[in-house]
Amino acid sequence: MSLTRNAEATASQAANSRWLELLARAGFIGYGVVHLLFAWLALQIAFGDSGGKDGDQTGALSTLAEQPMGKFLCVAIAVGMLAMAIWQALEAAVGHRTEQGRERLFERIASAARTLVYLYFAWTAWKVFSNAGSSGADQQEALTGKLMESGGGRLLVGLAGLVLAAVGVGLVIYGWKKKFREHLKTGEMDAHTRTLALRLGMAGYVAKGVAYGIAGLLVVVAAVNYDPEKARGLDAALRTLRDQSYGPFLLALVALGIACFGVYCFLQSRYRKV
């Protein structure tokens, strides 16, 4: 019992590290930049061509890497994302003490999920920096095809698609109900900043939820029809939306929402409870 308490105390002390807080706040800036580039690629897919780039995080980071100082910025984003992952891992382990019971359990599970997301972004940024591997969409398609060749693989892929679709629905609800404001220091904001943060966060989470929801459904379709080409993640989701009636207009709205999330991340770097 004493060892457990000591471990929790050590983890809590690490979570309150000033350096970790600064790196995590810098990470939000990198997270915002990636989402703004992602929104730009989505807009290009809607009305033209993305220049061969995937409409996902890998495509956004690849676009960044091609700019002056882009490789350095990719490394900076990877470091920031890693700091955010460590912060959320500690929150999952010992954090969210202001909540109790089921609410605290939910928040800790959400922090664990964010840890995986931030680790994925850190790994993707480093991969782009080191020019390693194929595109994210290609890798997802290849992995899906390999899984489908194994016993029960299609079921596993289908379940993964359902989970991704559920995450999309969850993000829409999270944004629509403005649940994200619980994690903001709204008391330090003036009225204009608070209104802006709520509107940007709502639009951003809803737009991301729509994109992830479509991506999840496409993975399910890939499993049912044994068609790995459908399972290309966000890139396939954006292109599928574009090909529908009024698709370019709808995709442009999603791109605008994702851009809103990018700007919201800049506000998070200042006002997020870390």
C-alpha positions as CSV (number, residue, x, y, z in Angstrom):
1,M,0.0,0.0,0.0
2,S,2.9,2.3,0.9
3,L,4.6,1.6,-2.4
4,T,1.4,2.4,-4.3
5,R,1.0,5.7,-2.5
6,N,4.7,6.6,-3.2
7,A,4.2,5.7,-6.9
8,E,1.1,7.9,-7.0
9,A,2.9,10.8,-5.3
10,T,5.9,10.5,-7.7
11,A,3.5,10.4,-10.7
12,S,1.6,13.4,-9.3
13,Q,4.8,15.3,-8.8
14,A,5.9,14.6,-12.4
15,A,2.5,15.6,-13.7
16,N,2.9,19.0,-12.0
17,S,6.4,19.6,-13.5
18,R,6.8,23.1,-14.9
19,W,8.9,21.9,-17.8
20,L,6.3,19.3,-18.7
21,E,3.6,22.0,-18.6
22,L,5.6,24.3,-20.9
23,L,6.3,21.5,-23.4
24,A,2.7,20.4,-23.4
25,R,1.5,23.9,-24.0
26,A,4.0,24.2,-26.9
27,G,2.6,20.8,-28.1
28,F,-0.9,22.4,-28.5
29,I,0.6,25.0,-30.8
30,G,2.1,22.2,-33.0
31,Y,-1.2,20.3,-32.8
32,G,-3.0,23.4,-34.1
33,V,-0.5,23.9,-37.0
34,V,-1.1,20.2,-38.1
35,H,-4.8,20.7,-38.0
36,L,-4.6,23.9,-40.0
37,L,-2.6,22.1,-42.7
38,F,-5.0,19.2,-42.6
39,A,-7.8,21.6,-43.2
40,W,-6.0,23.1,-46.2
41,L,-5.5,19.7,-47.7
42,A,-9.2,18.9,-47.1
43,L,-10.1,22.1,-48.9
44,Q,-7.8,21.2,-51.8
45,I,-9.5,17.8,-52.0
46,A,-12.9,19.4,-52.1
47,F,-12.2,21.8,-55.0
48,G,-9.1,20.6,-56.7
49,D,-6.2,18.4,-56.0
50,S,-4.1,17.8,-52.8
51,G,-0.9,17.6,-54.8
52,G,-0.5,13.9,-54.2
53,K,-0.7,14.4,-50.4
54,D,-3.0,12.3,-48.3
55,G,-5.8,14.2,-46.6
56,D,-4.7,13.2,-43.1
57,Q,-2.1,14.0,-40.5
58,T,0.7,12.4,-42.5
59,G,-0.1,14.6,-45.5
60,A,-0.3,17.7,-43.3
61,L,3.1,17.0,-41.7
62,S,4.6,16.1,-45.1
63,T,3.4,19.5,-46.4
64,L,5.0,21.2,-43.4
65,A,8.3,19.3,-43.9
66,E,8.6,20.7,-47.4
67,Q,8.6,24.3,-46.1
68,P,11.7,26.3,-45.0
69,M,12.6,25.1,-41.5
70,G,9.9,22.4,-42.0
71,K,12.0,19.5,-40.8
72,F,13.0,21.3,-37.6
73,L,9.3,22.1,-37.0
74,C,8.4,18.4,-37.4
75,V,10.9,17.5,-34.7
76,A,9.5,20.3,-32.5
77,I,6.0,19.0,-33.0
78,A,7.2,15.4,-32.2
79,V,8.7,16.6,-28.9
80,G,5.6,18.6,-28.0
81,M,3.3,15.7,-28.8
82,L,5.5,13.4,-26.7
83,A,5.2,15.8,-23.8
84,M,1.4,15.9,-24.2
85,A,1.4,12.1,-24.3
86,I,3.4,11.9,-21.0
87,W,1.1,14.5,-19.4
88,Q,-2.1,12.6,-20.4
89,A,-0.5,9.2,-19.4
90,L,0.1,10.7,-15.9
91,E,-3.5,12.1,-15.9
92,A,-4.8,8.6,-16.7
93,A,-2.7,7.1,-13.9
94,V,-3.3,9.5,-11.0
95,G,-5.1,12.6,-12.4
96,H,-8.6,14.1,-12.5
97,R,-8.9,14.1,-8.7
98,T,-11.5,16.9,-8.8
99,E,-14.0,14.3,-10.2
100,Q,-15.3,11.3,-8.3
101,G,-16.6,7.8,-9.1
102,R,-17.8,7.1,-12.6
103,E,-17.0,10.7,-13.9
104,R,-13.3,10.3,-12.8
105,L,-13.1,6.9,-14.4
106,F,-14.4,8.2,-17.7
107,E,-11.9,11.1,-17.6
108,R,-9.0,8.8,-16.9
109,I,-10.1,6.5,-19.8
110,A,-10.3,9.6,-22.0
111,S,-6.8,10.6,-21.0
112,A,-5.5,7.1,-21.8
113,A,-7.1,7.5,-25.3
114,R,-5.5,10.9,-25.7
115,T,-2.1,9.4,-24.8
116,L,-2.4,7.1,-27.7
117,V,-3.4,9.8,-30.1
118,Y,-0.6,12.1,-29.1
119,L,1.9,9.2,-29.3
120,Y,0.7,8.5,-32.8
121,F,1.2,12.2,-33.8
122,A,4.7,12.2,-32.3
123,W,5.6,9.0,-34.2
124,T,4.1,10.4,-37.4
125,A,6.0,13.6,-37.1
126,W,9.3,11.8,-36.5
127,K,8.6,9.4,-39.4
128,V,8.0,12.4,-41.7
129,F,11.2,14.0,-40.4
130,S,13.2,10.9,-41.1
131,N,11.5,10.3,-44.5
132,A,10.5,6.8,-43.3
133,G,7.8,4.6,-44.7
134,S,4.8,5.1,-47.0
135,S,1.8,7.3,-46.5
136,G,-0.5,6.8,-43.6
137,A,-3.4,5.9,-45.9
138,D,-1.2,3.3,-47.7
139,Q,-0.1,1.8,-44.4
140,Q,-3.6,1.5,-43.1
141,E,-4.8,-0.1,-46.3
142,A,-1.9,-2.6,-46.2
143,L,-2.5,-3.4,-42.5
144,T,-6.2,-3.9,-43.2
145,G,-5.5,-6.2,-46.1
146,K,-3.1,-8.3,-44.0
147,L,-5.5,-8.6,-41.2
148,M,-8.3,-9.7,-43.5
149,E,-6.1,-12.6,-44.7
150,S,-5.9,-14.1,-41.2
151,G,-8.6,-16.0,-39.4
152,G,-11.2,-13.7,-37.9
153,G,-9.4,-10.7,-39.4
154,R,-12.4,-9.3,-41.1
155,L,-14.3,-9.4,-37.8
156,L,-11.4,-7.6,-36.1
157,V,-11.3,-4.9,-38.8
158,G,-15.0,-4.5,-38.6
159,L,-14.9,-4.0,-34.9
160,A,-12.1,-1.5,-35.3
161,G,-14.2,0.4,-37.7
162,L,-17.2,0.4,-35.3
163,V,-14.9,1.8,-32.6
164,L,-13.6,4.5,-34.8
165,A,-17.2,5.4,-35.9
166,A,-18.2,5.5,-32.2
167,V,-15.2,7.8,-31.5
168,G,-16.6,10.1,-34.3
169,V,-20.0,10.1,-32.7
170,G,-18.5,10.8,-29.3
171,L,-16.5,13.8,-30.7
172,V,-19.7,15.3,-32.2
173,I,-21.5,14.9,-28.9
174,Y,-18.5,16.2,-27.0
175,G,-18.3,19.3,-29.2
176,W,-22.1,19.9,-29.5
177,K,-22.5,19.9,-25.7
178,K,-19.4,21.9,-25.2
179,K,-18.0,19.4,-22.7
180,F,-14.5,20.6,-23.6
181,R,-15.0,23.8,-21.7
182,E,-14.5,21.8,-18.4
183,H,-10.8,21.6,-19.3
184,L,-10.4,25.3,-20.0
185,K,-9.5,28.1,-17.6
186,T,-12.6,30.1,-18.5
187,G,-12.2,32.3,-15.5
188,E,-9.0,33.7,-16.9
189,M,-10.7,34.6,-20.2
190,D,-12.5,37.8,-21.0
191,A,-16.1,37.5,-22.5
192,H,-14.9,37.8,-26.1
193,T,-12.2,35.1,-25.7
194,R,-14.5,32.8,-23.9
195,T,-17.2,33.0,-26.6
196,L,-14.6,32.6,-29.3
197,A,-13.1,29.5,-27.6
198,L,-16.5,27.9,-27.2
199,R,-17.5,28.5,-30.8
200,L,-14.2,27.3,-32.2
201,G,-14.1,24.2,-30.0
202,M,-17.7,23.3,-30.9
203,A,-17.1,23.6,-34.6
204,G,-13.8,21.8,-34.4
205,Y,-14.9,18.8,-32.4
206,V,-18.0,18.3,-34.5
207,A,-16.1,18.5,-37.8
208,K,-13.5,16.0,-36.5
209,G,-16.2,13.8,-35.3
210,V,-17.9,13.8,-38.8
211,A,-14.5,12.9,-40.4
212,Y,-13.7,10.1,-38.0
213,G,-17.3,8.8,-38.2
214,I,-17.1,8.5,-42.0
215,A,-13.7,6.9,-41.7
216,G,-15.0,4.3,-39.3
217,L,-18.0,3.4,-41.5
218,L,-15.6,3.0,-44.5
219,V,-13.5,0.5,-42.5
220,V,-16.7,-1.4,-41.6
221,V,-17.6,-1.4,-45.3
222,A,-14.1,-2.6,-46.2
223,A,-14.5,-5.5,-43.8
224,V,-17.9,-6.5,-45.1
225,N,-17.0,-6.3,-48.7
226,Y,-13.4,-7.5,-48.3
227,D,-12.1,-4.3,-49.9
228,P,-9.0,-2.9,-48.1
229,E,-8.9,0.1,-50.5
230,K,-11.8,1.5,-48.6
231,A,-9.9,1.4,-45.4
232,R,-7.6,4.4,-46.0
233,G,-8.5,6.3,-42.9
234,L,-9.3,10.1,-43.0
235,D,-8.0,10.4,-46.6
236,A,-10.7,8.0,-47.9
237,A,-13.3,9.6,-45.6
238,L,-12.7,13.1,-47.1
239,R,-12.7,11.8,-50.7
240,T,-15.8,9.8,-50.1
241,L,-17.6,12.9,-48.7
242,R,-16.4,14.9,-51.7
243,D,-18.0,12.4,-54.1
244,Q,-21.5,12.8,-52.7
245,S,-24.2,15.2,-53.8
246,Y,-23.1,18.6,-52.6
247,G,-19.9,16.9,-51.5
248,P,-17.4,19.6,-52.2
249,F,-19.6,22.1,-50.3
250,L,-19.9,19.7,-47.3
251,L,-16.2,18.9,-47.3
252,A,-15.4,22.6,-47.4
253,L,-17.6,22.9,-44.2
254,V,-15.6,20.1,-42.6
255,A,-12.4,21.7,-43.6
256,L,-13.5,25.0,-42.0
257,G,-14.4,23.1,-38.8
258,I,-11.0,21.4,-38.7
259,A,-9.4,24.8,-39.2
260,C,-11.5,26.1,-36.3
261,F,-10.1,23.3,-34.2
262,G,-6.6,24.3,-35.2
263,V,-7.2,27.9,-34.0
264,Y,-8.8,26.4,-30.9
265,C,-5.6,24.5,-30.1
266,F,-3.7,27.9,-30.0
267,L,-6.2,29.0,-27.4
268,Q,-5.7,25.8,-25.5
269,S,-1.9,26.4,-25.4
270,R,-2.8,29.4,-23.2
271,Y,-5.9,28.4,-21.3
272,R,-5.9,24.6,-21.1
273,K,-5.8,23.2,-17.6
274,V,-2.4,21.4,-17.5
